[in-house]
Amino acid sequence: AKDYELRQYETAKWVSTVIRGESQKEAMRQGFWKLFHYIQGKNEKEMKMDMTVPVTCLVKSGCTDFKISFFVPFEHQDSPPQPTESDVFVEERKAAAIFVR
């Protein structure tokens, strides 16, 4: 589609949360704020980090679970601080092509 660009992302760490049973718009809102609090210091090191792009939302057909994720800044890729909220987690994603807008 003309509003999207296909980008290639290398293997990297992302901080994520899963929002269940909401509309995609509401899941994005809730998930964004959970992850924003993480980068603003709600983590084991109380470390603030810069906002990065992209923010992703994994949508699976027929499912009402949405995984919202922030890319962990390059300077924290080797050792990102662990989240202090039980429903926020750091994961390593394999290289992938992602549509962005």
Backbone bond lengths (Angstrom), bond angles and torsions (degrees), N, CA, C in turn:
res aa  C-N    CA-C-N  psi(-1)  N-CA   C-N-CA  omega(-1)  CA-C   N-CA-C  phi
1 A - - - 1.450 - - 1.520 109.85 -
2 K 1.306 116.08 151.04 1.466 120.29 -174.09 1.526 114.34 -66.42
3 D 1.342 118.56 -21.75 1.466 121.04 -179.49 1.524 113.37 -86.10
4 Y 1.331 117.48 -1.13 1.460 121.37 -175.28 1.519 111.35 -118.52
5 E 1.337 115.03 152.14 1.458 122.30 175.67 1.525 107.40 -125.01
6 L 1.318 117.17 136.33 1.459 121.55 177.65 1.523 108.17 -89.23
7 R 1.339 117.38 120.93 1.469 122.55 179.79 1.520 109.51 -120.43
8 Q 1.313 115.49 149.44 1.460 122.05 176.75 1.522 108.75 -102.18
9 Y 1.328 117.62 124.55 1.458 122.81 177.10 1.521 108.93 -112.80
10 E 1.329 115.42 135.68 1.459 121.81 178.27 1.533 109.71 -78.18
11 T 1.328 117.08 169.78 1.459 121.73 175.06 1.532 108.15 -55.46
12 A 1.339 116.17 130.65 1.467 119.89 -176.23 1.518 110.07 -161.53
13 K 1.330 114.54 167.76 1.461 121.36 177.55 1.528 109.75 -94.83
14 W 1.331 113.55 141.54 1.458 123.00 178.43 1.522 107.72 -131.16
15 V 1.327 117.37 150.19 1.456 121.52 171.74 1.524 106.21 -103.66
16 S 1.330 115.89 132.79 1.460 120.60 -170.50 1.519 112.37 -137.51
17 T 1.322 114.26 163.58 1.462 122.89 170.86 1.521 107.43 -148.81
18 V 1.320 116.31 152.46 1.463 121.26 178.07 1.521 107.84 -112.37
19 I 1.335 115.09 127.33 1.462 121.96 176.90 1.521 106.90 -108.89
20 R 1.315 116.25 128.11 1.469 121.26 -174.95 1.525 111.77 -112.37
21 G 1.334 114.61 142.57 1.454 121.20 169.48 1.508 116.59 72.67
22 E 1.312 118.24 19.67 1.463 121.78 178.86 1.525 108.75 -116.98
23 S 1.324 116.68 168.46 1.465 120.21 170.61 1.525 107.67 -68.60
24 Q 1.319 117.09 161.16 1.471 119.59 179.85 1.523 110.53 -60.27
25 K 1.314 117.75 -41.12 1.465 121.28 -179.32 1.528 110.77 -61.68
26 E 1.341 116.76 -45.42 1.454 120.48 -179.75 1.534 110.85 -69.75
27 A 1.328 117.53 -37.47 1.468 121.10 176.88 1.530 110.18 -61.95
28 M 1.332 116.57 -41.97 1.472 120.17 178.56 1.528 110.15 -62.57
29 R 1.327 117.40 -42.08 1.464 120.73 -179.65 1.527 110.56 -63.35
30 Q 1.334 116.39 -50.96 1.465 120.04 -178.92 1.526 111.50 -63.42
31 G 1.330 115.83 -46.22 1.456 120.42 -178.69 1.514 112.34 -63.71
32 F 1.335 116.90 -42.00 1.464 120.68 178.92 1.523 110.29 -56.56
33 W 1.336 117.28 -48.12 1.457 119.36 -176.64 1.526 113.01 -67.63
34 K 1.339 117.68 -36.79 1.468 119.77 175.46 1.526 110.44 -59.50
35 L 1.341 116.37 -45.13 1.460 120.95 -178.04 1.524 111.55 -73.56
36 F 1.322 116.97 -34.61 1.460 120.42 177.14 1.530 110.01 -62.09
37 H 1.341 117.09 -42.00 1.466 119.85 177.50 1.529 110.63 -61.53
38 Y 1.338 117.08 -37.77 1.473 120.91 176.85 1.526 110.15 -58.50
39 I 1.335 118.34 -49.23 1.475 119.54 -176.86 1.529 112.25 -74.52
40 Q 1.338 116.54 -15.17 1.464 120.09 176.89 1.531 112.62 -90.74
41 G 1.356 116.97 7.84 1.455 120.07 173.15 1.510 115.90 118.20
42 K 1.328 117.76 1.49 1.477 119.29 177.21 1.526 107.99 -84.51
43 N 1.346 114.43 67.01 1.456 122.42 -179.69 1.520 107.57 -148.11
44 E 1.338 116.98 169.69 1.463 120.16 -172.31 1.528 113.84 -61.63
45 K 1.322 118.12 -24.23 1.470 121.08 179.72 1.527 112.32 -97.44
46 E 1.345 116.83 0.02 1.464 122.54 -174.98 1.525 110.25 50.26
47 M 1.328 115.32 38.68 1.460 123.07 -175.37 1.519 111.10 -96.28
48 K 1.332 115.98 131.67 1.457 120.53 173.39 1.523 108.59 -87.83
49 M 1.327 114.66 141.80 1.464 121.06 178.37 1.524 109.03 -130.63
50 D 1.318 115.45 154.90 1.453 120.26 177.47 1.524 110.81 -69.39
51 M 1.315 115.15 148.68 1.470 121.63 172.89 1.519 107.64 -69.05
52 T 1.313 116.59 139.40 1.458 121.06 179.63 1.525 110.09 -124.66
53 V 1.283 115.33 168.99 1.467 121.67 172.77 1.510 107.10 -125.23
54 P 1.298 118.95 151.96 1.455 125.07 2.78 1.510 111.43 -87.40
55 V 1.337 114.59 167.50 1.455 123.28 165.02 1.521 103.50 -101.96
56 T 1.324 117.74 125.76 1.461 119.40 -176.98 1.522 111.14 -111.57
57 C 1.320 114.38 157.09 1.465 121.90 174.90 1.516 106.85 -135.78
58 L 1.327 116.08 111.67 1.460 121.05 178.29 1.522 108.63 -83.30
59 V 1.334 115.41 121.26 1.460 122.55 -178.84 1.519 107.36 -117.64
60 K 1.323 116.67 125.45 1.465 121.32 176.57 1.517 108.52 -111.19
61 S 1.300 116.07 132.25 1.458 121.93 -178.47 1.530 110.91 -55.90
62 G 1.338 116.23 131.72 1.457 121.04 177.07 1.514 114.65 77.29
63 C 1.318 118.14 7.73 1.460 122.53 -176.53 1.527 109.42 -119.61
64 T 1.327 117.49 142.61 1.465 120.37 178.37 1.529 111.90 -103.81
65 D 1.334 117.28 18.53 1.463 122.09 173.34 1.523 107.85 -98.62
66 F 1.324 116.79 133.26 1.459 122.02 178.47 1.524 108.25 -124.24
67 K 1.342 117.15 125.87 1.461 120.74 176.33 1.523 108.65 -97.42
68 I 1.330 116.03 114.80 1.448 122.31 179.04 1.526 106.56 -100.12
69 S 1.344 116.14 137.33 1.466 119.53 -175.84 1.522 111.75 -141.63
70 F 1.341 114.90 145.75 1.465 123.18 169.97 1.525 106.90 -111.67
71 F 1.317 116.60 139.95 1.459 122.25 171.72 1.528 107.82 -69.28
72 V 1.334 117.32 130.52 1.465 121.08 176.82 1.527 107.93 -73.48
73 P 1.354 117.72 129.98 1.467 119.88 -178.64 1.536 111.89 -53.10
74 F 1.332 115.02 146.32 1.470 121.12 -176.31 1.523 112.54 -51.44
75 E 1.334 118.05 -40.40 1.470 119.88 -176.58 1.524 113.17 -69.84
76 H 1.342 118.35 -10.93 1.464 121.82 179.19 1.528 112.82 -113.58
77 Q 1.331 117.38 6.41 1.464 120.70 -177.45 1.525 112.65 -59.96
78 D 1.333 118.58 -38.76 1.468 121.00 -177.15 1.524 112.77 -69.10
79 S 1.334 116.69 -33.08 1.467 119.44 -175.04 1.529 110.65 -152.22
80 P 1.330 116.96 71.23 1.471 118.02 179.00 1.526 110.82 -68.85
81 P 1.332 117.40 143.53 1.467 118.65 177.83 1.527 110.48 -65.06
82 Q 1.304 116.18 144.41 1.461 120.75 -179.99 1.534 109.94 -75.80
83 P 1.320 116.68 139.63 1.468 120.09 177.71 1.529 111.02 -65.20
84 T 1.316 116.44 153.29 1.458 120.77 175.32 1.528 111.61 -99.29
85 E 1.327 118.33 -11.86 1.465 121.23 174.36 1.519 108.65 -89.53
86 S 1.328 116.90 136.10 1.466 120.98 -175.10 1.530 113.35 -66.93
87 D 1.328 117.89 -23.31 1.463 119.73 -178.69 1.524 113.76 -99.35
88 V 1.325 116.52 14.52 1.471 122.46 173.65 1.524 105.97 -116.41
89 F 1.331 117.16 135.61 1.461 119.89 -176.47 1.525 110.87 -145.79
90 V 1.328 114.77 154.75 1.471 122.08 175.29 1.515 106.94 -98.39
91 E 1.315 116.01 134.56 1.466 120.84 178.69 1.523 109.24 -136.31
92 E 1.326 114.88 152.56 1.463 119.78 173.49 1.521 108.04 -101.57
93 R 1.310 115.36 125.21 1.460 120.75 178.86 1.516 109.35 -104.66
94 K 1.311 115.16 142.38 1.459 120.44 175.30 1.509 109.70 -71.28
95 A 1.325 116.42 161.69 1.461 121.23 177.59 1.526 109.16 -54.26
96 A 1.340 116.03 142.70 1.463 119.31 -177.57 1.523 110.58 -158.01
97 A 1.302 115.05 155.89 1.453 121.63 171.18 1.522 107.09 -93.12
98 I 1.338 117.23 130.13 1.452 122.54 -176.69 1.528 109.20 -129.55
99 F 1.340 114.94 135.15 1.465 120.34 174.01 1.525 108.32 -82.28
100 V 1.334 117.16 129.46 1.460 121.87 179.58 1.522 109.50 -126.71
101 R 1.346 114.84 156.30 1.469 119.49 173.04 1.503 109.88 -140.61
